[in-house]
Amino acid sequence: MQPVGIHHVAICVDDADAAKAFYCDVLGFTTVTTRPEEFGPGHWLDAGGQQVHLMEVAEAPKNPGHFALRVADVGAAVDEIRAAGVRVDPIPHTPGAGKQAFLRDPAGNVIELNQPD
């Protein structure tokens, strides 16, 4: 098998509408309109050609891991996110990993912002 990329990442949230507002209003995602209703509450979002699927569950697991969003400028992204009133924590440059910062969505899921070297 030869993967050609990641199509989507699915994450559990306890309030799909609050999560959608966060991902769209703070992080700039857009809504994908072709989500089947039989999947239950949630939203499919576009993140620059890949998707994040928000799946509403009664009790979303806390801190199951994280996913990383590649950004062109971590510093600028941190400034924009902080201006929206969201806590975001940059960490020192990590050789081989680049510049990084971490934040959480309303359900507590960890999101990494990554500017590769």
Residue, then its C-alpha position, 0 to 999 in steps of 0.5 A: m500500500q502507498p498512502v497518498g495523504i490524509h483524507h480526514v481526522a475524526i474527533c469526538v466532541d461533547d457539543a458539535d455546534a460549539a466545536k464547529a464555531f471554534y474550528c470555523d471562527v477561530l481556526g478558519f475551517t469551512t463546512v463541508t456540506t455533504r455530511p450524511e445525517e445518519f452519522g448522528p450529530g456532528h459536522w464535517l469541516d474542510a481544513g485546506g483540502q483535508q477534513v476534520h470530522l466532528m462527532e458528537v458523543a455524550e462523553a467525549p474522551k479527554n486528551p486522547g492525543h492530538f492532531a497538527l495543523r500545518v501553518a505558514d507562520v506560527g507566530a502570526a497564527v498564535d496572535e490571531i488565535r489569542a485575539a479571538g480570546v483563546r489560550v495558545d501556548p508556543i513552545p521553543h523551536t524543536p529541531g526536526a519538528g519546527k516551530q510549534a504551538f498548542l491549544r485546545d478546542p472546546a471539548g478539550n482536544v489538543i491541536e498542534l500548530n506546526q511550522p516545519d523547518 
